[in-house]
């Protein structure tokens, strides 16, 4: 008979212990509406238009979707949110949610913002991670060209050298201040330079401790084998592998582009195939945990419970230095807070930035969430269970 873990994702008293009655009622209202695809589609069209026309909607957005999914408009506001989460033994991943503006000056200007966040995180035990996107420091078309293996012009070579220098500056700051850097995955047709840059930074800074993490999107059918190959490469070269495991965020875009350009889609044939590879990746990393820093980024309860069970079977402590769980701020609190309550290392992804600039991020989150089968229903069910428990 399978041993019962002292862990449940159904305990709503723990899941929502950080929420006041009013905050819980607000979450109930919000999830009741963003679970409707037509509301999300309408908001995706109308919100950017409202900002363009300078309509007074910032206050409405900030008090609803922004307050649910974002840590604040500034680093200081995000730090306050981090402190509140820290009271419940939940850490944060600081994520500057502003979508990068095009242009070398914008890319250059982003670097000190991230270094400032790293320096601040170094003063706080509840901020162990910073997230970055390579597209925040590089022109998309340049990354496409590098991915295809095309010969770069001298000007493009210089441009790409500046991209590397920006990424190096941020990862070096992470190493210096002992703050880990999570490098996000991108679209498959620019992923190669992202992998190459991240692997190079891992080889420089992941000696003895895991500073840099690459992201493996397991909804791509080649990512489990790439994860295995990445560990082989890292071990051979004498550095530790940082592996952030996610299911993926660009499925519709990937399938559409593959169909339009008449090439086989990189996406798995089914959700069950994605789930199978994700769980295999979790097990693979835990089997090699002395050589891997594992970041389990998922809202999937089964995958989180599987990881907890494997750790238990292996006799790994819940707060093992190489294992972290993570969910997005404002979602899956039942996973986050119950894991934290049981002593596991767990974080919330904490995006921050000016409301207007973070809107593309928020709209993408809303679109992704409505496409996750059953996710909104699960969130609502748990919130309403807790409202009933509190007799509200």
N, C-alpha and C positions, 0 to 999 in steps of 0.2 A: 504493500500500500504506500502511495506517495506521501512523503512527509508534508504536513501542513505548515506553511510559512506563517509567522506572526505578522502578516501584512495583508491588508485588504484595501482595495480602491473604492469600496462602497461606503466607507465611514465618512459621512458628510459633516459631522461635527468637527472632525480634524480638517477635512478638505476646505471648509470655509471659515476656519477659526479666525482668519485675519480680516474677514469681511463684517462690517457693521450690518445691522438690519436694513438700513437704507441702501447700502452698496449692493446687498444681495437682491433687493427689489429692483434696483436699476439694472443689474446683470440679467435678471429674469425678463425685463422689458426688452433689453438689447438683443439677447439671444432669440427671443420670440420673433424678432423682426429680421435679423440678419440670417436667419435660417430660411428665409424666403428668397429664392433666386431673383425674383422680379424687383425686390427692394434693393438688392445689391447692384443689379444692372442699372436701375434708375439712379442710384447714388453715384455709381461710377461715371455716368454721363453728366449728371447735374452738378456734382460737387466741384470738379475743376472749372466748369462754366461759371458757377457762383463766385469762385475766387477771382476768375478773370474779370467778371463784371463788378468786382469789389462789393458784393452783397455781404451784409453783416451776419455771416454764418459761423465765424470762428468759435464764438462762445458755445453754440449748440454742439458743434463737433467736439470741442475740447471737453465738454461735460458729459459726453456720451461715448462714442467709439474710441476717441483719443484716450480718455481716462481709463478705459477698460484695457486697451492693448499697448499703451505707451507709458513710459516712466516719467515723462515731463518734456518740457521744451528745451531745457538747458541741462548741462552736465550736473549742475547743482541740484536741480529738481529731480533728476534721475537718481542722484545719490541719496536723496531723502526717501524715495521709493525703495531703494536698495536697503536702507536702514530698517524700514518697516518690515521687509521680507526677512532680513537678517534676524529679527526678533523671533522668528519661527524656524531658524536654522536653514533657511533657503538662501542660497547665494544668487548672484546675477551674472549674466553675460551682457556687458555694455555693448549696445549696438546703435551706432550713430546712423539713424534711419533715413537720413537725407539722401535722396537719389542724386548721384554726382552730376553736376553740370558738365557739359562738354568743354574741352579746352585745357591746354597745359597749365594755365594759371589756376584753374579750379582744381586740377589734380594735385598741383603743388600745395595749394592752400589747405587741402584736406589732410595732409600729412601731420602738421602740428596739432590739429584737432584730435587726431587719434593718439598722438604722443602725450598730449595733455590728459586724455582719458586714462592712458596707461599709468602715467605718473600719479594720478589721483587714485586709481585702483590699487596701486602699490601701498597706499596708506590704509587700505580697508580690507580686512580678512574676508568680507562678504562679497568682494568683486574679483573672483579668480580668473575671469576670462574677458577678452575683448574680441568682437567679431569684425572682420573686414571682408570687402569684396574687391577683387582685382580690377573689376570694371569701374571702381571708384577712383582708380589711379591710371587708367589706360583707355585709349580710344578703342571702341568695339571693333572697328574695321581693321585696326592694326592686329588685334588679337586673332581675328578671323584669318588674316594673312599668315600669321605665325603658325596657327593651327594647321592650315593647309600645307605648310612647308614651302610656301613661295619664297623666292629670294627677295630680301628686303633691300630697298635703296639705302644709300649711305645715310640720308636724312631719317629714314625709318629705323635704321639700326641705332642711331643716336636717340631717337624717340623711345625705342624699346629699352635702351640702357637706362633712360630716366625712369621708366616704369619699374625696372628692377631695383634702382636706387631707392625709390619711394617705399617699395615693399621691404627692402632690406632695412631701411631706417626704422620702420615700425616694428619689425620682428626683433631687431637688435635692442630696441627700447624695451620690448616685452621680456627679452632674456635678461637685460640689465636689472629690471625692476621685478622680476619673478612673476610676471603676469602672462598667462597663456594666450596665444593668438589663434583664433579659429578662422580659417580661410574658407569662405563660402564657395560652394560649387556654382558653376555657371551653365549656360546652354551648352549642349554637347559639341556644337561647332566652334566653340572657343575654349573648350575645357583643357586641351593639350598644354597650351602655355600656362594655364592656371596650375595644372599638375606639376609642370616642370619648375615653375618658380617656387611653388610650395615645397617640392622635394628638395630643391637647392637650399631653401631656408631651414628645412629640417636637418639637412646634412651639416649645416653650420651651427645650429643652435640646440639641437636635440641630443646633446652629448651628456648623458648622466641624468637628465631630467627632460620632460616633454614640455617644450615651449610652443611649438608650432603644430597645428593640426590641419590635415587635409580633410575635405568633406567628400564622402562617398555616397552618391545618390543610388540607392539600391533598386530604384525602379528602372534603371538602365541595366540591361541583361549582362553587360560585360564588367560590372563594377565589383562583383564578388571576386572574380578571378584577378581583377586589377588590385584589389585589396591584398590578396595573397601574394601577388608579385611585388607589391610595394613593401610588404614586410620582409620578403627575401632580399630585396635591394637594400633596405635599411640595415638589416642584420649584417649583410656582407660588407657594407660600408662603415659599420660601427656606430650607427646612431639609432635612437628610439623612434618608432613610428607613432605619430599622433593621428588617430582615426576618429573622426566625427561621423557617425552613421545616421543618415536620414533616409526617408523614403524618396522624396523628390518634390520639386515645385514647378516644373515646366512641362508637364505631360501634354496638355492640349497643344501648346506651341511646338513641341518636339514632333508630335504625330502629324500636325498640319504641315510643317516644313518638309518632313520626309515624304508625305504624299505629293506635295506641290513639286518637289524636286526629284521625285521618282527614285528614292533610295530606301532601303529597309529601315524602318524606325528603330532607334536604339532602345525604345521602351519595351518593358517586359510584356509578354502576351496576355497576362492577367494579373489581378491584384494578388491572387494566391501565390503566383510566382514571385512577385515582389516580396510578399510576407516571408516566403520560404528563404529567399536569399538574405533578407534582413536578419532573420533569426539565426541563419547559418553564420552570418558575419559577426553577430554578437557572440556566438559560441566560439568561433575561430579566435576572436580577440581575447576572450577570457581564457582560452586554452594557452594563449601566448602572452599573458598579462605582464610578465616580467619584461617583455620587449615592446609593449604597446601601451600608449595612453588612450583609453577608450572613453569616448563621449557619446552617450546614447541619447540622441535627439529625436524623440518620438512622442506622439500622443496615443500610441497603441498600447493598451493595457496589457495585452498578452505578451508583447515583446519585453515590456518592463518587468513583468512577473517572471518571465523566462530568465532574464538576466539575474534577477534576485535569487531565483532558485538555483541557477548554476553557481553563483557565488557561494550560496549556502552549502551546496554539495562539495565545493572545492575548499571549504573552510576559509574563504576569503573574508576579511572583516568588512562590515557594511561601509565603512569610511575609507576603503582602500584608496591610496593616493593616486592610483592609475585608473579609477572608475568614477565617472560622473554621469548622472542622468540630467535631462533638461527638457522643459516644455516652454511654450510661448507664454508671456505674461497675459493673463486674462483668460487662459484656456487650460483645461485639464488640471484644475487645482486638486481634484481628487487623487491624481497621480503624484503631483509635486509634493503636496503637504503630507500625504500619508507616507511617502518615501522618506521625507525629512524626519517625520515623527519616529520612524523605525531606525533612524541613524544613518541612512544612506546620504552620500554627497549628491545634492540636487540643486539645480539652478533654474532660474527663469530667464528667458531671452528678454532683455529690457531695451527696446528701441527708444530713442529720444531724439528731439530736434524740433524746430518750429512747426506748428500745426500744418501750415500750408505746404511746407517742404516734405513733411512726412506722409502727406496724403497718398502719394502713389504706393508707398509701402502698405499703408492701412487698407487701401482698396484691394491690393493684391492679396493681403491676408484674408479679407472678407470673401473674395472670389474663391480662394483656395478652400476656405472653411466650408462654404456652401457645397463644394464639390466632394467633400469627404463624406462618404456614405455613412449616415447615422450619427455623425459627430455632433451636429447641433441638437439632435434629439437626446443624445446622451447628456450633453451639457445641461439642457433644459430640465431633464428628468432629475438630475442630481440637485440642481438649484431648487426645484420645487419640492423635492424630498426634504431638503434642509429648511425651506420656508415652513413646511408642515411641521417639522420637528420643533422649530422655534415658535410654532403656533402663530405665524404672521399672515 
